Amino acid sequence: MHEFSICQSVLEQVEQITRRHHARRVTRIVLSVGPLSGVVDVLLQRAFDALRLGSVAETAVLDIHTPAVIVACPSCKKESRVPTNRLLCPHCQQWQTTLVSGDELVLLRIEFAPNTLSDNGHSVENEHV
Ligand SMILES: [Zn+2]
């Protein structure tokens, strides 16, 4: 189950970022998991539930976003949103398209709990895993 090792590296990155921002606790992690990334979000959620214990994200919520699959066409130069199982250009039926988005795994956002009462907490965005 490779979701476990992926989740492990996500959490390591979250720990590092948390330290860098002098925060102690994470309240929310937002991940963008492309439909073509090969990661099953249910399994990732299950791995997170097991691995977060004892980490800075122990009480954090994991939000998984699914981005659209987008291909670029070398013939008509258009970028189109396509179904996961059909990566053809919908304009000219060219099949040699390039994937623009859909296989990525991105840490979209991490939200930290405030360290003190005067601190409102903060967040960081867009870190590639
Ligand atoms: Zn085309």
Residues whose N, C-alpha, C, O or C-beta is under 5 A from the ligand:
A	BS01	ZN	C73 S75 C76 C89 H91 C92 Q94
